[in-house]
Structures are given as structure tokens and as C-alpha cells.
Amino acid sequence: MAYANYTSETVGSKGEELYRQQLRAKVEPQHKGRFLALDIETGDYEIDDDELTSMTSLLEKRPVAVIYSLRIGARSVHRIGFRISAPTS
């Protein structure tokens, strides 16, 4: 398994570095808010509106991909928490 050679910290730092140096300027203008799955070993990537679909598409191309995933143009992939609005009459 490809992940055996990497810690989660290594995947994260290498993925962020590749994204920042090679992909950000290329993908952010037209794909902001979508999900990017990036193979940190090859630089191959897939973009989709759905996070799982982007990863699945990448794995179809390269079954042993070591994947770093992010939401394009966002500081984090997911939010934790919620907001409840009081009903208005």
C-alpha cells in the first residue's frame, strides 16, 4: 500500500506544497469551491463538485495514488458546527 511510506503530516505538507507551487494559480480562478484530489507522487489531479468523486476519478487513473484532497480556494475542506436561525413570523 502506497500510504505505508508516508505519514499523514508528510502527505499534507507535500500536497499543500505541490498545490501552492504548481496548481493554485491554474485552478482557483475557474474552480473555486470545488474539490481537488491530488496524487502527491505524480502530480496528477482530478476536480469535481463532490469530494468522493474527485478521489474516485483519480484512483481510476492511478489505483495506488497517495491522495491529498482540498476544497479549492478555501482554508479547510469541511466546516464543523452549524447555525440555527430562529423562525420569523
Secondary structure, DSSP 8 states (H G I E B T S, - for coil): -GGGG--HHHHHHHHHHHIIIIIHHHHHHHHTTSEEEEETTT--EEEESSHHHHHHHHHHH-TT--EEEEETT-S-S------------
